[in-house]
Amino acid sequence: MDRINLNGPDWLMKEFVGMDWVWRDSVMPQTGDVRWWYPAEVPGSVLHDLMENGLVPDPYYEMNSKLAEWVPDRTWVYKKEFFVPEDLEGKRITLVFEGIDYSSEIFLNGVSLGKQEGMYVPWSMDVSAKLLPGETNLLAVVLEPAPFEQPQVGKTSLVYTHKSRMTYWWDFCPRMIHQGIWQDVYLKVNGEAVLTDVYVHAELSEDNQQAEVYVDLETDGPDGCTVEGSFGDTVFRGTVEREEGSSNGKCRIRLIIKEPRLWWCNGQGEPYEYPVEVRLLDRQGRVSDSRSLETGIRKVEFLPNEEGIAGREKEGSFTLRLNGRTIYMNGYNWVPADVMYGSASEETYAHLIRLAKEAGVNIFRVWGGGLIEKDVFYRMCAGAGILVWQEFILSSSGIDNTPSEADSYKTLMKEQAESIIRQKRGFTALAVWCGGNELQDPDGTPLDERNALVRTLGEQVRKLDGTRKWLPTSPSGGVFLNSLENLEKCPEELFDVHGPWEHQGLNKHYELYNRGTCMLHSEFGVEGMTNYEALRKTTAPEHFLPASKKNPVYFHRGAWWNNEPLVQETFGGLTAIEPIRKGSQFMQYEGLKYAVECNRRRVLHCSGTFPWQFNEPYPNLYCTSSLDYFGNPKPAYYGVKKAYAPYLVNASFEGASLQGKEWLEADIYGATNLPAKKENRTYTVLARVYALSGEILQEEAFPLEKLQIRASHAGKIRFSLKNTEEELLLLRLALKEEGTEEILAENEYLFTAGRDLGAVFRMEAPELTAEGQEEGFVLKNSGRSAALFVFLTKEKGTPVYWKDNYFTLLPGEEKKLTGEGDWKASFVQALNMEYQKLEVTQCR
């Protein structure tokens, strides 16, 4: 029905200590409290409004966030005047707040409507008799000081709210505790009957040729109401059955859809959703309320992984089957789009989710220290073909990791879970519910439903949304950690595991991932520095160095992920900021790409990979994220994109340092993420070892008889190091279909014959030229030295979506590049070339 939007930048906000707002009548229409009110925006965040008004220094710069830590200790009053037309008199008008963080009291025209608590539970009230039709009305919200909660290091047993803990301080987010009206506010205008719940879901037949669609409705209103609507082109009608002695009613519509158009995840087909219209009619047949939504028909199953332990199939059932097709989970971990999450725009969500789609991602894990996300997130994920694994907002804390089993907390979480499940279960993208992040017994064993709180959440999921997969926590075990120690001690117990989150070194890193046995890798990562412009936007030049924990600015902005000592060890000692920054980014790119490739080679024993993390909510200087805070990809993004591409070719080897070895040896594999093709096709992998002068030192072609989701071994390349005195070597792979020249997939790996990669920064700079074409441009290396890992960026203004990035151009080589957006305003850099403007000559 009609909605009067109360969002916008026309709110006012003011700071108070304690109950000073009561004494000053600050929420009353004729208050004398007229000083020091500032413009505010809803939805939004208190701290963001203060920043926009210049009342706190930019908390994203240097260590300024510390200067804003007083903000959540204050009471904040938000108010807005609005007009209600006279012709709405006699209508049922409901005031709705979809999300207030965290507790508040709500006033309309100076009268308290009641208190609200809990950021994930919408608040609503019938205000028909309290509004002033034809006059100006005053809505005021008194935001209480933020509750005391545990930061990352603390005790999970002491957590007593269901609020995002990330903003209390986390390893990738300083203490910027969130408060605010963080979701939509509006007046909903209805007739006498209203829809209180609309849940559309489908059951797909085994052969995918028929779907039973159910439209389950709950209503509030008088007797005699009916329902009409449509699912795609199929029209339906029904009657509301009211509960005896109550205004509550229910209606179930059952439809048969022949040859349904299915929803597929990214890379597998069209993510089609049917338009659905539902109208509630009153006793006179007038439309009293209505809903419009979209829903997809799909069947999501999780089957036992191959080569699991007999009798423990339920613990190891992570293999995704969508509409009868087995699919590898190209996952990522999603964290809030901004530490000030109430102010994160739809444009930000659209940009991030587009980047994920273009990287081949087909599922997000929404981490349990962050958010039950806004509805727009689930809608956009469905449109991009990205499934969602949603965790309740519970997380480990280091000192203890077991949530409280107190009756009051169980009651709170039971009520919260019911509301959340009802809100989100209708979204096509939602595939998994999980109890929380890294919940463990005192001995470090992942929790199961022997814990009363986890059991309470599981019961709510089974009761309200029983067709979706439920996990008690992540990782769900057997053991918690992916480590060489566990691989040695109990390799068969690595079911769903986490870690590590750091690069392990030029050889240890490869050993760990080569030996991997996990069935699901739901969180792990590699750290890396931020991008060129992001560093300069957030840090003064005099604080660029040292780029280590000895620098207080670096310590404040990502100390846990500061790998400067390992960067120095890997590159032999660096003194300037740019080599340190680029070296760190290269290590993140190569380390994360190789880890994902190793997991991908073990399909279908390993059924999914979820790097930590896709995005970051705050501009750290070091972080495990693949994007910087401003939404610009780091090189690691393109490494994972390569591993998640429709076709992939990769190599397995002992390490990047060949010191003490006689051979460069690598096993070559090929696979595809595409549906299996019926016709027989054969493929070839071309493997070449290059000197960085461009000389081919060895070349071999390996036939590949089939390409499927399961990785196929093409062969092994062995190059004798006695045949060269080169310090740096490049292994390149290209996958082609027999009889064609089209390259389906490429990959490249950098090796050193020495102990480290220090020779990279002793190389001569390349000479790059760019010549424009009708679409994109051709980048050519005219110099005598290789351009090692060329990185195209555009960190200011509108983004550029590059199809290919972070690659090597040997002397004399050229590459055609395309990107959507204003790529002519881009910049270019390489490991051995300074950051500079991309100069593109006109087409000839």
VEXVOLO-836479 format. One line per 2 residues: number of its first residue (from 1); for each residue x, y, z of C-alpha. Coordinates in steps of 0.25 Angstrom, whole numbers, plus 2048, in hexadecimal, padded with zeros to 3 digits. Each point is the difference from the previous one (the first is absolute). Example, Ala and Ser with C-alpha at 12.3 -4.5 7.8 and 13.67 -1.06 7.14 Angstrom:
BEGIN
1) 831,7EE,81F; 806,80E,7FE
end
This chain:
BEGIN
1) 800,800,800; 804,80F,801
3) 80C,803,808; 804,80E,805
5) 810,800,800; 806,806,80C
7) 80E,7FE,7FC; 809,80B,7FB
9) 80A,80B,804; 7F5,809,806
11) 802,7FA,80F; 806,808,80B
13) 809,7FA,80B; 806,805,80D
15) 809,7FA,80B; 7FC,7FF,80E
17) 806,7FB,80D; 7F6,7F6,808
19) 7F2,806,800; 803,80E,7FD
21) 7F6,7FF,7F5; 7F5,7FD,809
23) 803,80D,808; 800,808,7F4
25) 7F4,7FA,7F9; 808,7FD,7F4
27) 7F6,7F7,7FA; 7F4,809,801
29) 7FA,808,7F5; 801,80D,806
31) 80D,7FE,807; 809,80C,804
33) 80C,7F7,7FD; 804,806,7F3
35) 810,801,801; 80A,7F7,7FA
37) 7F7,7F7,7F8; 808,7FB,7F3
39) 7FB,7FA,7F3; 7FF,7F1,800
41) 7FD,7F5,7F6; 7F7,7F3,802
43) 804,7F5,7FE; 80D,803,805
45) 80A,800,80C; 802,80A,80B
47) 80F,800,7FE; 7FE,803,7F1
49) 7F7,80C,803; 80A,805,809
51) 80B,7FF,7F6; 7F8,806,7F5
53) 7FD,80C,809; 80F,802,804
55) 7FD,7FC,80E; 80A,7F5,801
57) 80D,7FF,7F7; 800,7F6,7F5
59) 800,7F3,807; 806,7F9,7F4
61) 80C,808,800; 80D,7FC,808
63) 7FC,7FE,80E; 7F4,809,801
65) 7F6,7F5,803; 806,801,80E
67) 7FB,80E,801; 7F1,7FB,7FE
69) 800,7F5,80A; 7F7,809,809
71) 7F5,800,7F7; 7F9,7F3,804
73) 800,805,80E; 7F6,80B,7FD
75) 7F1,800,7FE; 7FC,805,7F2
77) 7F2,806,7FD; 7FC,7FF,7F1
79) 7F4,808,7FB; 7F8,803,7F4
81) 7F4,808,7FC; 7F6,7FA,7F5
83) 7F3,803,7FB; 7F4,7F6,7FF
85) 7F6,803,7F5; 7F1,801,805
87) 7FB,7F6,7F6; 807,7F5,809
89) 7F6,802,80B; 7F9,7F3,803
91) 80C,7F7,7FA; 808,7F7,808
93) 80D,806,801; 80C,7F9,806
95) 80D,806,804; 80C,7F7,7FD
97) 80F,800,804; 807,7F5,7F8
99) 80C,801,809; 805,808,80C
101) 80D,7FE,806; 7FF,7FD,80B
103) 7F6,804,80A; 7F7,80D,800
105) 7F3,806,804; 7F7,805,7F4
107) 7F7,80D,801; 7F5,805,7F7
109) 7FB,80E,802; 807,800,80E
111) 7F9,7F3,805; 808,7F4,803
113) 7FC,7F4,7F7; 809,7F6,808
115) 80E,7FB,800; 808,7F8,7F6
117) 80C,7F7,802; 807,7F7,7F6
119) 806,804,7F3; 7FB,7F5,7F8
121) 7F1,800,804; 7F7,80A,7F9
123) 7F8,809,809; 7F2,804,7FB
125) 7F3,806,806; 7F2,804,7FB
127) 800,80F,801; 7F4,803,7F9
129) 7F9,807,80C; 80D,807,804
131) 803,807,7F3; 7FB,80E,7FD
133) 7FA,800,7F2; 802,80C,7F8
135) 80B,805,80A; 80E,7FF,802
137) 804,7F5,809; 80D,7FE,808
139) 807,7F2,801; 80B,7FF,80A
141) 80A,7F5,804; 808,800,80D
143) 80C,7F7,7FD; 806,7FA,80D
145) 80F,7FF,802; 805,7F3,7FA
147) 800,7F4,809; 80D,7FB,805
149) 805,7F4,7F8; 80C,7F7,7FE
151) 80A,804,7F6; 808,7F6,7F8
153) 808,7FC,80C; 7F7,7FD,80B
155) 7F6,7F5,805; 7F5,7FB,7F7
157) 7FA,7FB,80D; 7FD,80F,804
159) 7F9,804,7F3; 7F2,804,804
161) 7FB,807,7F3; 7FE,7FD,7F2
163) 807,80B,7FA; 80C,801,7F6
165) 80C,7FE,808; 80A,804,7F5
167) 7FF,80F,803; 804,7FE,80F
169) 80E,7FD,7FA; 804,7F5,7F7
171) 80D,7FD,7F9; 7FC,807,7F4
173) 7F7,80B,806; 804,80A,80B
175) 7F6,803,80B; 7F5,808,7FA
177) 7F4,7FB,807; 7F3,802,7F7
179) 7F3,807,804; 7F5,805,7F7
181) 7F3,7FE,7F8; 807,7F7,7F7
183) 7F5,7FB,7F7; 7F4,806,7F9
185) 7F5,808,808; 7F2,801,7FA
187) 7F1,801,802; 7F9,7F5,7FA
189) 7F1,803,7FB; 7F6,7F5,800
191) 7F2,7FC,801; 7FA,7F9,80C
193) 808,7F3,7FD; 80F,7FF,7FE
195) 80A,7F5,7FC; 809,7FD,80C
197) 808,7F5,7F9; 802,7FB,7F1
199) 808,7F4,7FE; 801,7FB,7F2
201) 808,7F3,7FE; 801,7F4,7F6
203) 803,7F1,7FF; 806,7FB,7F3
205) 7FD,7F3,7FA; 80C,7F6,7FE
207) 800,802,7F1; 7FF,80F,802
209) 7F3,800,7F7; 7F6,804,80A
211) 800,809,80D; 7F6,801,80B
213) 800,80F,805; 7FA,804,80D
215) 7FC,80E,804; 7FE,800,80F
217) 7F9,80C,805; 7FE,805,80E
219) 7F6,80C,803; 7FA,809,80A
221) 7F2,805,7FE; 7F1,7FD,800
223) 7FA,7F3,7FB; 7FC,7FE,7F2
225) 80D,805,7F9; 805,7F9,7F3
227) 80D,800,7F8; 803,801,7F2
229) 80D,801,7F8; 809,7FA,7F6
231) 80D,7F8,7FF; 806,804,7F3
233) 7F4,7FE,7F6; 7F9,7F6,80A
235) 7F4,807,807; 7FB,7FB,80D
237) 7F5,803,80A; 7FE,7FC,80F
239) 7F8,802,80C; 806,804,80E
241) 7FC,7F7,80B; 800,808,80D
243) 804,7FA,80D; 7F5,7FF,80A
245) 7FF,80C,80A; 80B,807,7F9
247) 803,80A,7F5; 80B,7F7,7FA
249) 7FD,7F8,7F3; 807,7F7,7F7
251) 7FF,7FC,7F1; 809,7F6,7F8
253) 7FF,800,7F1; 806,7F4,7F9
255) 804,801,7F1; 805,7F6,7F6
257) 80A,806,7F6; 803,7F7,7F4
259) 80E,801,7FA; 805,80B,80A
261) 80A,80A,7FC; 80B,7FD,80A
263) 809,809,808; 80F,7FC,7FE
265) 80C,805,808; 80B,809,7F9
267) 807,7F8,7F5; 7F5,7F6,7FF
269) 7F5,807,7F9; 7F6,80B,801
271) 7FC,804,80F; 7F2,802,7FC
273) 7F6,804,80A; 7F1,800,7FE
275) 7F8,80D,803; 7F6,7FE,80B
277) 7F4,809,803; 7F7,7FD,80D
279) 7F4,809,803; 7F7,7FF,80D
281) 7F2,803,7FD; 7F6,805,80B
283) 7F2,7FB,802; 7FB,80A,7F5
285) 80B,7FB,7F6; 808,80C,801
287) 80F,7FF,800; 804,802,80F
289) 80F,7FC,7FF; 80A,7FB,7F6
291) 80E,7FB,7FE; 809,7FF,7F3
293) 80C,7F7,801; 809,7F6,7F7
295) 803,7F2,803; 808,7F5,7F9
297) 7FD,7F2,7FE; 80C,7F7,804
299) 803,7F4,808; 80D,801,809
301) 806,7F4,806; 80C,7FD,807
303) 805,7F2,7FE; 80B,7F8,807
305) 80E,803,7FB; 808,7F5,7F8
307) 80A,7F8,808; 7FA,804,80E
309) 800,7F7,80C; 7F6,7F5,800
311) 7F5,803,80A; 803,80E,801
313) 7F9,805,7F3; 7F8,80A,807
315) 80C,807,806; 806,801,7F2
317) 7F4,803,7F7; 805,80D,7F9
319) 7FF,7FD,7F1; 7F6,80A,7FA
321) 7F6,7FA,7F6; 7F8,80A,7FA
323) 7F4,7FC,7F7; 806,7F2,7FF
325) 80E,805,7FC; 80C,7FF,808
327) 807,80E,802; 80D,804,806
329) 7FE,80B,80A; 808,80C,7FB
331) 7FF,807,80E; 804,80C,807
333) 7FE,806,80E; 7F8,80D,800
335) 801,80A,80B; 7F8,80D,802
337) 802,80A,7F4; 803,80B,80A
339) 803,801,80F; 7F5,80A,7FF
341) 7F7,7F6,7FA; 7F4,809,801
343) 806,809,7F6; 804,7F6,7F6
345) 7F9,803,7F3; 7F9,7F7,7F6
347) 80A,805,7F6; 80B,7FA,809
349) 7F9,7F3,801; 7FE,7FF,7F1
351) 80E,803,7FD; 806,7F5,80A
353) 7F6,7F6,7FB; 803,803,7F2
355) 80F,7FE,803; 7FC,7F2,807
357) 7F8,7FC,7F4; 80B,803,7F6
359) 80A,7F9,808; 7F8,7F3,7FF
361) 7FB,800,80E; 7F3,7F7,802
363) 7FF,801,80F; 802,80A,80C
365) 802,7FC,80E; 7FB,80B,808
367) 809,800,80C; 7FA,7FF,80E
369) 808,80C,806; 7F9,809,7F6
371) 7F1,802,7FC; 7F3,7FA,7FD
373) 801,807,7F3; 7F6,80A,7FA
375) 7F6,7FB,7F6; 806,806,7F5
377) 80C,7F7,801; 7F8,7F3,7FF
379) 7F9,806,7F4; 80C,804,7F9
381) 807,7F3,803; 7F4,7F8,7FA
383) 801,809,7F3; 80F,7FD,7FF
385) 7FE,7F1,802; 807,800,80E
387) 7FB,7F7,80B; 801,805,80E
389) 805,7F9,80D; 7FB,808,80B
391) 805,7FF,80E; 7F9,805,80D
393) 808,80B,806; 808,7F8,80A
395) 80F,7FF,800; 80D,7FB,807
397) 807,809,809; 80E,7FA,803
399) 7FF,7FF,80F; 7F4,7F7,7FF
401) 7F8,7FC,7F4; 7F3,7FA,806
403) 7F3,808,800; 7F8,802,80D
405) 7F5,7F5,802; 7F9,80A,80A
407) 7F1,7FF,7FF; 7FE,80F,7FD
409) 80A,7FF,7F5; 7FA,7F4,7FA
411) 7F3,807,800; 805,80C,7F9
413) 807,7F8,7F5; 7F4,7F7,7FE
415) 7F7,80C,7FE; 80A,807,7F7
417) 803,7F3,7F8; 7F1,7FF,7FD
419) 7FF,80E,7FB; 80C,7FF,7F8
421) 7FD,7F3,7F9; 7F2,805,7FD
423) 806,80D,7FA; 80A,7F9,7F7
425) 7FB,7F2,7FD; 7F9,805,7F3
427) 80C,804,7F9; 805,7F7,7F5
429) 80F,802,803; 7FF,7FB,80E
431) 806,7F2,801; 806,7FD,80E
433) 7FD,805,80E; 80B,7FF,80A
435) 801,802,80F; 80C,809,800
437) 80F,802,7FD; 80A,7F7,807
439) 7F8,7FC,80C; 808,7F6,808
441) 801,7F7,80D; 80B,804,80A
443) 808,7F5,7F9; 7FF,807,7F2
445) 7F6,7F6,7FA; 7F5,807,7F8
447) 7F3,800,807; 7F4,7F8,7FC
449) 7F2,7FF,805; 804,7FB,80E
451) 802,80F,803; 7F2,804,804
453) 801,80E,7F8; 804,7F9,7F3
455) 7F5,7F6,802; 7F6,80B,802
457) 804,807,7F3; 800,7F2,7F8
459) 7F2,7FD,805; 7FB,80E,7FB
461) 806,7FD,7F2; 7FA,7F2,7FF
463) 7F3,806,805; 7FF,80C,7F7
465) 809,7FD,7F4; 803,7F1,801
467) 804,7FE,7F1; 80C,808,801
469) 80E,7FA,805; 803,803,80F
471) 80E,800,806; 802,802,80F
473) 80D,809,7FD; 80B,802,7F6
475) 809,7F9,800; 7F7,7F4,803
477) 80C,7F7,802; 805,7F5,803
479) 80C,808,803; 800,80F,800
481) 80D,804,7F9; 806,7FD,7F2
483) 80F,7FE,805; 80C,7F8,7FD
485) 7FF,7FA,80E; 7F1,7FC,7FE
487) 804,7FA,7F2; 80A,7F8,806
489) 7F8,7FC,80D; 7F2,7FE,7FA
491) 7FF,802,7F1; 7F2,7F9,7FF
493) 7FA,80A,80B; 801,80D,7F7
495) 7F2,801,7FD; 7FC,80E,800
497) 80C,808,804; 805,80E,802
499) 80E,806,7FE; 80B,804,7FF
501) 7FE,80F,7FD; 80F,803,7FC
503) 80A,7FD,7F5; 808,7F5,805
505) 80D,803,7F8; 806,7FD,7F3
507) 800,7F1,802; 7F8,7FD,80D
509) 7F4,806,7FA; 800,7F6,7F4
511) 802,7F4,809; 7F4,804,809
513) 7F6,801,7F4; 806,7F5,7F8
515) 7FE,7F6,80C; 7F1,805,802
517) 7F5,7F6,804; 7F5,809,804
519) 7F2,7FE,7FA; 7FC,80E,802
521) 809,80C,802; 7F6,80A,805
523) 80A,80B,805; 80F,802,7FD
525) 808,80B,7FA; 80D,807,7FC
527) 803,80E,805; 805,80C,7F7
529) 801,80F,800; 7F6,80A,7FA
531) 800,806,7F3; 808,80C,7FC
533) 7F5,80B,801; 7FA,7FA,80C
535) 80D,801,808; 801,80F,7FC
537) 7F1,803,803; 802,7FB,80E
539) 80E,802,804; 809,80C,801
541) 80D,7FE,7F7; 809,802,80C
543) 7F9,7F4,806; 802,7F7,7F4
545) 80D,7FA,807; 803,7F7,807
547) 7F5,7F7,7FA; 800,7F8,80C
549) 7FA,7FE,80E; 80A,80A,806
551) 7F8,80B,7F9; 7F4,804,808
553) 7F8,803,7F4; 802,7F2,7FA
555) 7FE,7FA,80E; 7F2,807,800
557) 7FC,7FC,7F2; 802,7F1,7FF
559) 80B,7FC,80A; 7FC,7F1,7FF
561) 802,7FF,7F1; 80D,808,800
563) 809,7F6,7F9; 80C,80A,7FD
565) 80A,7F7,807; 7FC,7F5,7F6
567) 800,80A,7F4; 80F,804,804
569) 804,7F1,801; 7F9,7FD,7F3
571) 806,80B,7F8; 80E,801,807
573) 7FE,80E,807; 7F8,80C,7FB
575) 801,80E,804; 7F6,808,7F8
577) 7F1,7FF,802; 7FC,7FC,7F2
579) 808,7F4,7FF; 7FB,7FB,80D
581) 7F2,803,7FD; 801,7F9,7F2
583) 808,7F5,806; 7F5,7FD,80A
585) 7F5,801,7F6; 808,7F6,7F7
587) 801,7F6,80C; 7F1,801,803
589) 7FD,7FE,7F1; 808,7F4,7FE
591) 7FE,7FA,80E; 7F1,801,7FF
593) 7FF,7FC,7F1; 808,7F3,803
595) 7F8,7FC,80D; 7F3,801,7F8
597) 806,7F8,7F4; 805,7F5,80A
599) 7F2,7FF,806; 7FA,800,7F2
601) 809,7F5,7FB; 7FA,7F7,80B
603) 7F1,801,7FB; 7F7,7F8,804
605) 807,7FD,80D; 801,80F,803
607) 7F3,806,7FC; 802,80F,802
609) 80A,80B,803; 7FD,80D,807
611) 80C,80A,801; 800,809,80C
613) 7FC,80B,7FC; 7F9,806,7F3
615) 7FF,80F,805; 804,808,80C
617) 7F7,80A,808; 80B,809,804
619) 80D,805,7F8; 80B,7F7,806
621) 80E,801,7FC; 802,7F1,801
623) 7F4,7F7,7FF; 7FC,7F2,7FB
625) 7F5,807,7F7; 801,7FE,7F0
627) 7FA,80E,7FF; 804,80D,807
629) 7F6,808,808; 7FC,809,7F4
631) 7FC,7F3,7F8; 80C,800,7F7
633) 806,7F2,7FD; 80E,7FC,806
635) 808,7F6,7F7; 7FB,7F5,809
637) 7F2,802,7FA; 805,7FD,7F2
639) 807,7F3,805; 7F4,7FB,806
641) 7F8,804,7F3; 80A,7F8,7F8
643) 7FD,7F3,809; 7F1,802,7FF
645) 800,802,7F1; 7F7,7F7,7F7
647) 80D,7F9,7FC; 80C,7FF,808
649) 80E,7FB,7FE; 80A,7FF,80C
651) 80D,7FA,805; 804,7F9,80D
653) 80E,801,805; 809,800,80C
655) 802,80F,802; 804,80D,7F9
657) 80F,7FF,804; 808,7F6,7F9
659) 80D,802,808; 807,7F3,801
661) 7F8,7F9,7F6; 804,7FA,7F2
663) 7F2,801,7FA; 7F4,809,7FE
665) 7F5,7F6,801; 7F1,802,7FF
667) 7F4,7F7,7FE; 7F6,807,7F7
669) 7F1,7FF,802; 7F4,804,7F8
671) 7F1,801,804; 7F3,808,7FD
673) 7F5,806,809; 7F6,7FF,7F4
675) 7F6,7F5,7FE; 805,7F3,7FA
677) 7FF,800,7F1; 7FA,7F4,7F9
679) 809,800,7F4; 80E,7FB,800
681) 80B,80B,800; 80F,7FF,802
683) 809,80B,806; 80E,804,800
685) 808,807,80B; 80C,807,7FB
687) 80B,802,80B; 80C,809,7FE
689) 80C,804,809; 805,80E,7FD
691) 80C,808,804; 7FB,80F,803
693) 807,804,7F4; 7F5,7F9,7F8
695) 808,7F4,7FC; 7F9,7F3,800
697) 808,7F6,808; 7F7,7F4,7FF
699) 7F3,7FD,7F9; 7F7,7F4,801
701) 7F1,7FD,7FB; 7F8,7F7,809
703) 7F3,7FA,7FA; 7F4,800,809
705) 7F5,7F6,7FC; 7F5,806,809
707) 7FD,80C,807; 7F6,7FF,80C
709) 7FD,805,80E; 80A,7F6,805
711) 80E,805,7FD; 807,7F8,7F6
713) 80F,7FD,800; 807,805,7F3
715) 80E,7FC,803; 80D,805,806
717) 80A,80A,7FB; 80E,7FE,805
719) 80A,80B,7FC; 80F,7FE,804
721) 806,80C,807; 80D,7FC,7FB
723) 7FC,806,7F2; 7FF,80E,805
725) 807,80B,809; 7F3,808,801
727) 7FC,803,80E; 7F1,803,7FD
729) 7F8,7F6,7F8; 7F1,801,7FB
731) 7F8,7F4,7FE; 7F4,802,7F7
733) 7F4,7F7,7FD; 7F6,802,7F5
735) 7F4,7F7,7FE; 7FA,7FE,7F2
737) 7F5,7F8,7F9; 806,7F7,7F5
739) 7FE,806,7F2; 7FE,80E,805
741) 80A,80B,803; 7F7,806,80B
743) 806,800,80E; 7F6,7FB,80A
745) 809,803,80D; 80E,805,803
747) 808,800,80D; 80F,804,804
749) 809,7FD,80B; 80D,807,804
751) 80B,7F8,806; 80E,804,805
753) 80D,7F8,7FF; 804,807,80D
755) 7FB,801,80E; 7F7,80B,7FE
757) 7F9,809,7F5; 809,80C,803
759) 805,800,7F1; 7F1,805,7FC
761) 804,80E,806; 80D,801,7FA
763) 7FB,7FE,7F1; 800,80B,7F6
765) 7F3,807,7FE; 7F8,7FC,7F3
767) 7FB,809,7F6; 7F1,7FF,7FE
769) 7F8,807,7F5; 7F1,800,7FE
771) 7F9,801,7F3; 7F1,802,800
773) 7F6,7F8,7F8; 7F1,800,7FE
775) 7FF,7F7,80C; 80A,802,80A
777) 80F,801,7FD; 80D,7F8,7FD
779) 80B,801,80B; 80E,7FD,7FB
781) 80D,7FE,807; 80A,807,7F7
783) 80C,7FF,80A; 80B,7F6,803
785) 7FA,7FB,80D; 7F3,7F9,804
787) 7F5,808,806; 7FD,7F7,80C
789) 7F2,7FF,804; 7FA,80C,7F9
791) 7F4,806,808; 7F6,80A,7FB
793) 7F8,808,80A; 7F7,80B,800
795) 7FE,804,80F; 7F9,80E,7FE
797) 7F2,802,7FA; 7F8,7F6,7F9
799) 806,7F2,800; 805,7F8,7F4
801) 7FC,7F1,7FF; 80D,7F9,7FA
803) 7FE,7F3,7F9; 80F,7FD,803
805) 80A,806,809; 80D,7FD,807
807) 808,7F9,7F6; 80E,800,7FA
809) 805,806,7F3; 80D,7FA,7FB
811) 809,809,7F7; 7F9,802,7F3
813) 7F2,7FA,804; 7F3,807,7FF
815) 7F2,7FE,806; 7F3,805,7FC
817) 7F8,805,80D; 7F2,803,801
819) 7F8,806,80C; 7F3,806,802
821) 801,80F,805; 809,80B,7FE
823) 80C,7F8,7FE; 808,80C,7F9
825) 801,806,80E; 807,7F4,806
827) 80D,7FE,806; 80A,7F5,7FE
829) 80B,7FA,808; 809,7F3,801
831) 809,7FA,80A; 80B,807,7F9
833) 7F9,80C,7FB; 7FC,80C,808
835) 7F1,804,800; 7FD,809,7F5
837) 7F4,806,7F7; 7FC,7F6,7F5
839) 803,808,7F3; 7F8,7FB,7F5
841) 803,804,7F1; 7F4,801,7F7
843) 7FD,7F5,7F6; 807,801,7F3
end
